[in-house]
Amino acid sequence: MRVLVIGATGHIGSYLVPRLVQRGHTVVGVARHPRPQYADARLGWSEVEWVVADRDAEESDGTWRQRLAKINADVVMDLICFSPGQNQQMYEAFKGRTRHFIHCGTIWAYGPPETVPYEEHFARKPITQYGVDKAKIEEFLLRKCREEGFPATIIHPGHICGRQWLPIDPQGTRDGVKVYERLATGQEVCLPEMGLARLHHVHGDDVAQIFELAMTRREAALGQSFSAVAPCAMTLVGCCNCVAALFGRKPNLKFLPLDRYRQAVGEENYAVTLEHMSHSPCASIEKGRRLLGYSPRYTTEQIYRECMEYLLEQGRLAL
């Protein structure tokens, strides 16, 4: 099978491409720089057919569509499409030219959940432009599948992380290693309200797994959307307990109302926390299990363990 992977060196692609190569597929990788984040010669990277391209620049000057017209692929996996306009170009370029088109969406397209666990057929109510755009792409592709037979599948990852890509931290921010250091050393960590907001992480390799499964089980995947998340979501309190326990500690937590939390962590961290609190719907993976055989290798606890081990190996935690 000839597989085109757009965004082949990102956090998903760096796991996905080796999976495909090792299964005997011919992989055409599109990236600005053909240097995977998790490069290992044993993983078959030397066998990838590279197309070096800056997607944003080529979309602007009109050469992107010309480039796509020259690429033939049985399966197209678009990992870095963020707007309906970008997706329109992909649809026009590969309509009638590919057996399967797999788009990477996001759980941010779901919006704040009213019922959990959130299932893929629930109504979409995104509240950010990013989520709105991704929901529009999903609706467009599924409609084209129904009306024209365009062979689309959509995968919605949770908060993607991996060994070298830190998870959304237990405070709900991306504040470097500070929160991890505080939990590891018993220092106080502030949480909003009662700390019961949820985060739903997913390891990059598990996202790669479900992309591969969708391709392998094409008939079951066509015209469908799937959530790609860890088996369970976890509250901020649970995340704090998990990380602190890795260092033999219990977390020293301080619960604050939102206005005081905002003052304690600063405007930037507050905005990130609030954003992530509203976009972790505790998504169900039952549909992926049933139709594709999706079985995440990593729980949230294992994700944190892997990342803390990496930080320790790199000497990035001040303990």
C-alpha positions as CSV (number, residue, x, y, z in Angstrom):
1,M,0.0,0.0,0.0
2,R,1.3,3.4,-0.9
3,V,0.5,5.8,2.0
4,L,0.9,9.6,1.9
5,V,1.5,11.1,5.4
6,I,1.3,14.9,5.6
7,G,3.0,16.1,8.7
8,A,5.2,13.0,8.9
9,T,7.7,14.3,11.4
10,G,5.3,15.6,14.1
11,H,4.2,14.1,17.3
12,I,1.8,11.6,15.6
13,G,3.8,11.1,12.4
14,S,7.0,10.2,14.3
15,Y,5.2,7.2,15.7
16,L,2.9,6.5,12.7
17,V,5.5,6.4,9.9
18,P,7.7,3.6,11.5
19,R,4.5,1.6,12.1
20,L,3.6,1.8,8.4
21,V,7.1,1.1,7.1
22,Q,7.5,-1.9,9.4
23,R,4.2,-3.3,8.1
24,G,5.7,-3.2,4.6
25,H,3.9,-0.1,3.2
26,T,5.5,2.4,1.0
27,V,5.4,5.7,2.8
28,V,5.6,9.1,1.2
29,G,6.3,11.7,4.0
30,V,5.6,15.4,3.6
31,A,7.4,17.7,6.0
32,R,9.2,21.0,6.0
33,H,12.3,19.2,7.4
34,P,12.6,15.5,7.0
35,R,14.0,15.0,10.5
36,P,11.6,13.0,12.7
37,Q,11.4,13.9,16.4
38,Y,12.0,10.3,17.5
39,A,14.6,9.4,14.8
40,D,16.0,5.9,15.1
41,A,17.6,4.2,12.0
42,R,16.2,0.9,13.2
43,L,12.6,2.2,12.6
44,G,12.9,2.4,8.9
45,W,13.1,6.1,8.4
46,S,15.7,5.7,5.6
47,E,13.0,3.9,3.5
48,V,10.6,6.9,3.5
49,E,10.1,8.8,0.2
50,W,10.4,12.4,1.4
51,V,8.6,15.4,-0.1
52,V,10.1,18.5,1.4
53,A,7.5,21.3,1.5
54,D,6.2,24.1,3.5
55,R,2.5,23.6,3.4
56,D,1.4,27.1,4.6
57,A,3.7,28.8,2.1
58,E,2.7,26.7,-0.8
59,E,-1.0,27.1,0.0
60,S,-0.5,30.8,-0.1
61,D,1.3,30.9,-3.5
62,G,-0.9,28.2,-5.1
63,T,1.8,25.6,-5.6
64,W,0.4,23.2,-2.9
65,R,-2.4,22.0,-5.1
66,Q,0.0,21.4,-8.0
67,R,2.3,19.4,-5.7
68,L,-0.6,17.2,-4.5
69,A,-1.6,16.5,-8.1
70,K,1.7,14.9,-8.7
71,I,1.4,12.5,-5.8
72,N,-0.4,9.2,-6.1
73,A,-1.4,7.3,-2.9
74,D,-3.7,4.5,-2.0
75,V,-4.2,6.1,1.4
76,V,-3.8,9.8,2.4
77,M,-3.3,10.7,6.1
78,D,-3.5,14.4,6.8
79,L,-2.2,15.2,10.2
80,I,-1.8,19.0,9.9
81,C,-5.0,20.4,8.4
82,F,-6.6,23.1,10.5
83,S,-9.0,25.0,8.4
84,P,-11.9,24.2,6.0
85,G,-10.0,26.0,3.2
86,Q,-7.0,23.7,3.6
87,N,-9.3,20.7,3.7
88,Q,-11.1,21.8,0.6
89,Q,-7.8,21.7,-1.3
90,M,-7.1,18.2,-0.1
91,Y,-10.6,17.0,-1.1
92,E,-10.3,18.5,-4.6
93,A,-6.8,17.1,-5.0
94,F,-7.7,13.5,-4.0
95,K,-11.3,13.1,-5.0
96,G,-11.4,10.0,-7.2
97,R,-7.7,9.4,-6.7
98,T,-7.4,7.6,-3.4
99,R,-9.0,4.6,-1.7
100,H,-9.0,6.2,1.8
101,F,-8.6,9.7,3.2
102,I,-8.0,9.9,6.9
103,H,-8.1,13.3,8.6
104,C,-6.8,14.2,12.0
105,G,-9.4,16.1,14.0
106,T,-9.4,16.9,17.7
107,I,-11.6,16.4,20.8
108,W,-11.8,20.2,20.8
109,A,-14.4,19.8,18.1
110,Y,-16.7,18.3,20.6
111,G,-17.0,21.2,23.0
112,P,-17.8,21.1,26.7
113,P,-19.7,17.8,27.4
114,E,-23.2,17.6,28.8
115,T,-23.1,13.8,29.1
116,V,-20.0,11.7,29.8
117,P,-18.4,9.6,28.5
118,Y,-18.8,11.5,25.3
119,E,-19.6,9.3,22.3
120,E,-18.8,10.2,18.7
121,H,-22.4,10.6,17.6
122,F,-23.1,13.2,20.2
123,A,-23.8,16.8,19.0
124,R,-20.8,19.0,18.4
125,K,-20.8,22.2,20.3
126,P,-17.2,23.7,20.0
127,I,-16.5,27.0,21.6
128,T,-13.2,28.0,20.1
129,Q,-12.3,28.8,16.5
130,Y,-10.0,25.9,16.4
131,G,-12.7,23.5,17.5
132,V,-15.3,25.2,15.2
133,D,-13.0,24.8,12.2
134,K,-12.3,21.1,12.9
135,A,-16.0,20.4,13.4
136,K,-16.7,22.0,10.0
137,I,-14.0,19.8,8.4
138,E,-15.5,16.7,9.9
139,E,-19.0,17.6,8.8
140,F,-17.8,18.3,5.2
141,L,-15.9,15.1,4.9
142,L,-18.7,12.9,6.3
143,R,-21.2,14.6,4.1
144,K,-19.0,14.0,1.0
145,C,-18.7,10.4,2.0
146,R,-22.5,9.9,2.3
147,E,-23.3,11.9,-0.9
148,E,-20.4,11.0,-3.2
149,G,-18.6,8.1,-1.7
150,F,-15.5,10.1,-0.9
151,P,-13.6,7.6,1.3
152,A,-13.2,9.6,4.5
153,T,-12.5,8.8,8.1
154,I,-11.8,11.2,11.0
155,I,-9.7,10.6,14.0
156,H,-10.2,12.9,17.0
157,P,-7.1,12.8,19.4
158,G,-7.2,14.0,23.0
159,H,-4.2,15.9,24.5
160,I,-1.3,14.4,22.5
161,C,1.8,13.6,24.5
162,G,4.8,11.2,24.5
163,R,8.2,10.6,25.9
164,Q,9.6,13.9,24.6
165,W,6.3,15.8,24.5
166,L,5.1,16.7,28.0
167,P,1.4,16.1,28.7
168,I,-0.8,19.0,29.7
169,D,0.4,19.2,33.3
170,P,-1.7,18.4,36.4
171,Q,-2.6,22.0,36.8
172,G,-4.0,22.1,33.3
173,T,-1.2,24.3,31.8
174,R,1.9,23.9,29.8
175,D,4.2,25.7,32.3
176,G,7.3,23.8,31.4
177,V,8.5,21.5,34.2
178,K,7.5,23.8,37.1
179,V,4.4,22.0,38.2
180,Y,6.2,18.6,38.0
181,E,9.0,19.9,40.1
182,R,6.6,21.2,42.8
183,L,4.8,17.9,42.9
184,A,8.1,15.9,43.0
185,T,9.5,18.0,45.9
186,G,6.3,18.4,48.0
187,Q,5.8,22.1,47.3
188,E,2.3,23.6,47.1
189,V,0.4,23.3,43.9
190,C,-2.8,25.4,43.3
191,L,-5.8,23.9,41.6
192,P,-8.9,25.7,40.4
193,E,-12.0,25.1,42.5
194,M,-12.0,21.5,43.7
195,G,-9.6,20.2,41.1
196,L,-12.2,17.9,39.6
197,A,-11.9,19.2,36.0
198,R,-10.8,16.4,33.7
199,L,-7.9,16.0,31.3
200,H,-8.0,13.3,28.6
201,H,-4.5,12.6,27.4
202,V,-3.4,10.2,24.7
203,H,0.1,9.0,23.8
204,G,1.2,9.8,20.3
205,D,1.8,6.1,19.6
206,D,-1.8,5.3,20.4
207,V,-3.0,7.9,18.0
208,A,-0.7,6.3,15.4
209,Q,-2.2,2.9,16.3
210,I,-5.8,4.0,15.5
211,F,-4.7,5.6,12.2
212,E,-3.1,2.4,11.2
213,L,-6.2,0.4,12.3
214,A,-8.5,2.7,10.4
215,M,-6.4,2.0,7.2
216,T,-6.3,-1.8,7.9
217,R,-10.0,-2.0,8.6
218,R,-11.1,0.3,5.9
219,E,-14.7,-0.9,5.4
220,A,-15.4,-0.5,9.1
221,A,-13.8,3.0,9.2
222,L,-15.3,4.6,6.1
223,G,-17.7,7.4,6.9
224,Q,-16.9,7.2,10.6
225,S,-15.3,9.4,13.3
226,F,-13.3,7.9,16.2
227,S,-12.0,9.3,19.5
228,A,-8.3,8.6,20.1
229,V,-7.7,8.9,23.8
230,A,-6.3,7.0,26.8
231,P,-8.7,4.4,28.4
232,C,-9.8,6.9,31.0
233,A,-9.8,10.7,31.6
234,M,-8.3,11.9,34.9
235,T,-9.2,14.8,37.2
236,L,-6.6,17.4,38.0
237,V,-6.4,15.9,41.5
238,G,-5.9,12.5,40.1
239,C,-3.1,13.8,37.8
240,C,-1.4,15.4,40.8
241,N,-1.7,12.3,42.9
242,C,-0.2,10.2,40.0
243,V,2.9,12.5,39.5
244,A,3.6,13.0,43.2
245,A,3.4,9.2,43.8
246,L,6.1,8.6,41.2
247,F,8.5,10.5,43.6
248,G,7.1,8.7,46.7
249,R,5.0,11.7,47.8
250,K,1.5,12.9,48.3
251,P,0.6,16.2,46.6
252,N,0.4,19.4,48.6
253,L,-2.7,20.9,47.0
254,K,-4.4,24.2,47.5
255,F,-7.9,24.6,46.1
256,L,-8.8,28.1,45.0
257,P,-11.9,29.7,43.5
258,L,-11.3,30.8,39.9
259,D,-10.6,34.5,40.7
260,R,-8.0,33.6,43.3
261,Y,-6.5,30.9,41.1
262,R,-6.1,33.4,38.4
263,Q,-4.1,35.7,40.7
264,A,-2.0,32.8,42.0
265,V,-0.9,31.3,38.6
266,G,-0.9,34.4,36.4
267,E,-3.0,35.4,33.4
268,E,-1.3,33.2,30.8
269,N,-1.5,30.0,32.9
270,Y,-5.1,30.8,33.9
271,A,-6.1,31.1,30.3
272,V,-4.5,27.8,29.4
273,T,-6.1,26.0,32.3
274,L,-9.5,27.4,31.6
275,E,-9.2,26.4,27.9
276,H,-8.2,22.8,28.7
277,M,-10.8,22.4,31.4
278,S,-13.5,23.0,28.8
279,H,-12.0,20.7,26.1
280,S,-11.5,17.4,27.9
281,P,-14.9,15.7,27.5
282,C,-14.0,12.3,28.9
283,A,-14.4,10.6,25.5
284,S,-15.5,7.0,25.0
285,I,-13.2,4.7,23.0
286,E,-15.9,1.9,22.8
287,K,-16.6,2.6,19.2
288,G,-13.0,2.4,18.3
289,R,-12.6,-0.9,20.2
290,R,-15.7,-2.4,18.6
291,L,-15.1,-1.4,15.0
292,L,-11.4,-1.2,14.7
293,G,-9.9,-3.1,17.7
294,Y,-8.4,0.0,19.2
295,S,-6.6,-0.8,22.4
296,P,-4.4,2.0,23.8
297,R,-1.1,0.8,25.2
298,Y,-0.8,3.8,27.5
299,T,-2.9,4.8,30.4
300,T,-2.6,8.4,31.7
301,E,-0.5,7.1,34.6
302,Q,1.9,5.4,32.2
303,I,2.2,8.5,30.1
304,Y,3.2,10.6,33.1
305,R,5.7,7.9,34.2
306,E,7.4,7.8,30.7
307,C,7.6,11.6,30.6
308,M,9.0,11.9,34.1
309,E,11.6,9.3,33.3
310,Y,12.7,11.3,30.3
311,L,12.9,14.5,32.3
312,L,15.1,12.8,34.9
313,E,17.3,11.2,32.2
314,Q,17.8,14.7,30.7
315,G,18.5,16.3,34.0
316,R,15.6,18.8,33.5
317,L,14.0,18.3,36.9
318,A,15.5,20.3,39.8
319,L,15.0,17.9,42.7
